[in-house]
Each structure stands twice: as C-alpha cells, then as structure tokens.
Amino acid sequence: MLPPPLSLLALSLAGAAPALAVKVGGFEDGGSTLVSAMMLFVGNEETVYVMDKAEGNAAQIAGHPAWASRWDIATRQAEVMDVPSNIFCSSGMHLPNGSYATFGGNGAVGRGGQIGSQKNPGGFTAAWDSEYQDFDGSRAIRILDPCKSSDNFQSGKCTWFDDATQLAMKVPRWYSTAEPLADGTIVMIGGFTTGGYINRNYPNTEPNGGGSQNSFEFFPARAEDPPNLPFLTKTSGLNTYVHAYLMPSGKMFLQANYSTTLWDPNTNTETDLPDMPGQVVRVYPASGAVAMLPLTPENNYNPTIILCGGSDMPDEAWGDFAYPRINTWDYPASRDCQRITPEPTDGSAPQYVKDDDLLDGRSMGQFIILPDGKLLVVNGALNGTAGYAQRTFLVESYSDMPYGESLANGPVGRPAIYDPKADAGKRWSNEGLDTSPIARMYHSSAMLLPDASVLIAGSNPNVDVNLTTLYPTQYKAEIFYPPYFSATTRPSPQGVPSKLTYGGNYFDITVPASSYSGSANDAAENTVVAVLRGGFTTHAMNMGQRYLQLNNTYTVKSDGSIVLHVSQMPPIPEIFQPGPGFIYVTIKGIPSNGTYAIVGSGALGTQEKLPVQALPQSVRLDSASGTADSSSTGGSNNNNNNTATSSSGGMSTGTIVAAAVGGVAAIAIIGAIVGVCLARRRRAAARATGAGGGSGYPMTTAGVGAVSGAGVNAGGFNSYGRDVRASDSSAFVPLHHGNGSTASFVAPYKDGDQIRESTSTASYDPYANHGPHGGAPRY
C-alpha cells in the first residue's frame, strides 16, 4: 500500500523536492484521527493534537478506550495518547512558552454516557468509571508540551499532565471559554456545572442556579474565589462558550445570547455595547462562525469582530437544560453576518454593521483565517443547532427522532471564502470549491496547518460511539486546499526568525528570485509578512485565533532577490498575546510555508514593550525580476532555529504552573511522576467502595435544593442540587435502564435493533433528505 501523500511542509523540510499535485479547492484524505476530533490544536510544525470525550472508541491505550491522539502532519497518521480525565467539551489555550492547557470537562462516564461507577457525593456526577477508566474532568487543568519526531513521545516531557489533585480550577466548568490577558494569564469564563442543552431552566427564574457556572477565574490562580460575572447572569441560558476577545485597552469583548459588552476582568466592570441585530444567537448551541478580522497597518491594528450564521430561534424555542422546545432540525440556520469594532478610534460609538450574508445558512460553521488574509468558513448545517438529544419537547420517543440524536440536519459540505477587503456585496465566494462527502456536524473541527492547507476533522452528534446512525462518529480527517494552491511556485523566504518581540529592532527576510515570477517591484509591493495563530478549536470556535500583518519595507536587489525589512510585533500585547504562532510570507496572494515562532518573552508576566525602530525606505529596481516559471516546483521552506524546551523537575503545584508558563518545561520529570501517580489513582479508584453500577438517574428540571454554581465539597468533588440536569452533556435524556449501551471497545455503540446501513458505503448520500428512521424503539 502506498503511503499517504505528504504535505508541502513535509516536502520542504526534506529539502528541494517537486511539489505534489493537490486538488485545488478540494479535499484529500487526511487519514484517521483514531478518536473523534472534538478538539484540536497545532502543537508545532509536525504535530496536531486531537481530543475527544471519554467514549467507547475502538482505539485503546493503557487498557481502556483512548480519547486523545497526536496526528502527524507529514504522514497523516495518528497515535493514541492517554488523558486520564474526561476532557469532553473543555476549553483550551496556548501558554506563553508554546505549551497548551485545557480547562474543565465532564464528570467520569461509562458506556452509553452513563454516570461513572464511582459516584461523587450526591450521586449526580462521578469521580471515576471502572470500564472506561476516566476520571472526573470538571475541574481539571491539563498541560501538554508539544513534541517533535526527534523527541521520545513516550517520555514524560511529551505526555499530558492531568492530575486534579495537583492542579485544578476552583470550580467545575463545562463548555467554558478561555482567553488570555496581555501577560499570558488565562481567564476561564462561565460554563455549565454538569452540562445541558442550554444553561437554564424554563421559565428562567433562577439564572444563577446550581446548573450554571456564571463566574470566572484565572490561570495561574488568583487568591479570590471565582466572582460572578454579571454579563453571564444577564445572558443566562445562551451563555456557554462565550465569544471573547481581548481588546487594545485590556478590556475584553464578550458576546453571548444576543447581548454584547466590554468587560474589564481585573475590576469585573462592564460597558454595554449594542445588542445583536435581529437577536441572532451566535454562541453554543446556535454556534455561529465568529472571528477577529486580520489586524493590519491599514486598520491601525484595531480589532473588528465578524459574526456569521447561528440561529434566530425565539427565546422560548431554546427550551432548557434538558432539550429544546421545538424540533430544531426544522428551523433554518441564519445567513446573517455582522461586524463590530468594539473600540473605535474616531470617537464614534461602537455599532454593529450589516455585512454580506453567508451564501448558505449555517449553524456550527467555523472561520479559519488564511495566510492571504481571507477567511474560510467550513462545516455546519443548514437547519438546527449544535447539541444532541434523544427527544425534544415535541418528540417524546427516541424512535421518532428523525436524525438519530442530532439536533441538526442538512450538512453544508461546500466551503466558502470571505474577503474582508472586497467591496460590499462581493465578499463571499465558493467558486471552484468542492463539496466534502463527509457530513461535519456537531463536534467537528478545523485548523490551518503550517503548509497553509486546512485540516478538517471530527463530527459526532452522539452520546457514545455510533458508527451506524445517519450522522455517525467520524474518525476520517480531510485536508482542504484553498485556491492559492493553484500556484506552481511558492515563496521560500530565508532568515525568518523563531522569536518576535513587542517592538524593537526590525529584522530582514530574504526572498530569492526563484520564489516568484515577473517584476520584482510588483512582487515586493504585493508581499505581506503575517503572524498567524490557529488557536485551540472546539465547537466551531478557534479560541485565541489571530492574524497580524507585520509592517515592512523592502530592497530589490539586482539578482531579483527581495530583502524585506520587517518590524517586530506592535508593542500592544493585548491584541496578540504572548505565545506561539506561525510566520507566513505571502507574495501576490501565494503564501510560503509557516515558520514556527514564539511571540513575546516566552514566560508569564508583563511583556516588555520596546521602542519601534524605524524602517528604511523601500528601494525599487525596475530591471529586476523573478526567475520562477510555470515549471517551478516551489515549496521550499526556511530553516527553523527553535530549540526543544528544557526539562527540570518538581511536583508542587507552583512548579507545575511555573513550568507551563515560565519558559522552563518541567513536563518530563512531572510526566514520569504523574505516570506512577496515575497508576496508583486508577488502582485506588478500582478498590474504592461504593463504586456502584452505571445506571441512569431521573432527570429533573425542577429547582429543588439548588446550590451555588461554585459549590465544591471539601473532598474536591462536585456536589449539586437536583435542579441540575442529570444526564451526559447534550444527550439530554439518559439511556433507559433496560437498554444497556452496545458500546464496546471493538463493536461501537449502535442505534436500536433495526439500524441503518453504514454511512461508509459508496452509494450512501450524506446530503440526501433522509426521512425518519424506522425500527424498534431504542429504549
């Protein structure tokens, strides 16, 4: 069998090699991620890290199903990783030194999403499950130091640190948002305590009830208990996975429900901004596509946010913790797009401005910023919302649910590209773009890769692994190639740095004449040097995603080479917080491969702001031209001078935090110790008394015995009142006691006795309008 095709990045790293022919505007097989890609991030030039919820995946590690993997960009092959706790629907963010952290998740679950075998006090969540062997992840802070092929992936340095007895949030958070401050401190915002369709009972008489986590906290932790965030109370119900972007002032743009505010996380004060026109909801489970537009010298690096799609369902239709009050799959997703500049510099008041509509309505659509400054939107559905359920207010039996557990229908498989610089009315296009044959519904993900292609993966609107339903658990990845891959020559810049400062002396990048064709002056005038950060993606969001164009001038040489004189980052760490990114050199819309770089000091703390050195005047030369022609292969990459992070020891919480954010990775020794501790924890959990069966428990939306959303008992586990929805995340009704899940490590969970034919058959059309499924009731 032939190996999978290599990426352009892999070829460039191997040396001068012919560029592979790719399907421009189309999709290629990306191999298997082994676990469904609910969450992922690019760790470095070589590796993408993938995370799933704890469920019955066939892939095994340490004697239990795996729910994490690392995907090799060059080979498109994955290897499983061990994450001890249930990472389901967590948030995540980079750290200043290039490590990544994830925050929160679900309690321990077992087969079919049932509560794990060892219950927490109160019995509404679990500390551990004896079959899936997952720990409670609701307060977990997990840290990973990304590794390369030159490292030992089995060493402690390259494994997840995940031990809530050593490092944890102060309160449980599920479906929270993470956004860093200018010094690298991460703010964790909101979430559920135990999950649900939306974050409220209905009628919503108790917005801060036990099921809602309407607070915020910091990593590294601050002394105070997590305070209430008034904006979350105001937006109760539709306020999970809040859209959050730090602004130049240090305040944070927050958008949830149909409300908007500027929030100061240090003083917990707010400045109201206008409501969303048309009351279109963009947060989960409407899940609109949202991004910060490219930051450029032209816009003076002042952020503008674009929000597209989602849903304008009326308030009562959203229902409550348990399920929606309408059949969401019959309700069209919104096409509406709006822009807002939260901190205008011309003295005007912030206002939403109508932008061009999406070409198709989308819920669960996702923006990926491309190196050419355009935005790609992928994934999602024409109708309905994110989430999954076994009933709605109108459909009481799972056997009558027309699309399995999915609350959406009508996959939008054709991407579209948004050009923020185009004239109004001409900003969207899908011309020349193929339609993916894979339905990317709830729990899909996408991410820009270093070679400027886009990884698309995931989709799993199911409580546990289900390979036979209409929208199955999806392990197949795809690579999408934007239109700029039509170029036969790609820039091969030399001298691209591996570290950027906030202000300081400019640096030079040399672009050889072989990187372009035609006039050197024209190429130089149309060259952009930009820093991109793909962020941490989950639930159609890319937390931390940024694009910043560096200022530059140029000197054209007689041999046709172009020396770019490039400024460092603007001395405004608020708009591009310290941490990792990729530097791209784009000539006339054709990007180079990205070069990995660390922005800022590489450590937590106030970032030094240096004086900006003036750039020299540009120097043109009319006689110079590029040497590339139509037979040129291009794709060669500059050398990266990054060094592996050193390792040092220590097991205190302070040491773990310092290792993660201070530029000295103690992950190796910590990981080795954690490996021993994890084995002990699992043995102790297995011996624990009271590890009862995994049967479901009655769901109630009545507010009985509510406790504060910040409630954590002395043992470190959650304790909740009975107003909390008592079932796994968005599968809003537990499986009936009489129906043990058929999930197994080798035969994944299926629908009822009469199941659909596998969607993997060549004749299956995932975009057909499939009617209600037949068969016996699931219960």
Secondary structure, DSSP 8 states (H G I E B T S, - for coil): -------HHHHHHH-S-------TTSEEEEEE-SS--SEEEE-SSSEEEEE--S---S-EETTEE--EEEEETTT--EEE----B--TT-EEEE-TTS-EEEE-----B-GGG-B-SEE-TTSSSEEE-TTT--B--TTBEEEE----TTS-TTSGGGS-B--TTTSB-SS--BS-EEEE-TTS-EEEE--BSS--SSB--SS-S-TTSTTB--BEEEES--SS---B-HHHHHTTBS-BS-EEEE-TTS-EEEEETTEEEEEETTTTEEEEE---GGG-B-SBTT--EEEE--B-TTTTT---EEEE--B---GGGG--SS--SS-GGGSB----EEEE-SS-SSS----EEEE---SS--BS-EEEE-TTS-EEEE--EEEEEEEE-S--SS---GGG-TTTTEEEEEE--S-EEE-TTS-TT-SEE-TT----SS---TTEEEEE-TTS-EEEEE---SSS--SSSSS----EEEEE--GGGG-S-----B---SEE-EEE--EEEEE-GGG-EEEHHHHHHTEEEEEEE--EEETTEEET-EEEEE-EEEEE-TTS-EEEEE--B-S-TTTS-SEEEEEEEEETTEE---EEEEES-SSSS---EEEE------B--TT-EEE--TT---------------B----SHHHHHHHHHSS-B-HHHHHHHHHHHHHHHHHHHHH-TT-----------S--S---TT-B-TTSSB---TTS--SSTT--S---TT------SSS----SSS----TTSTT--TTS------SS---
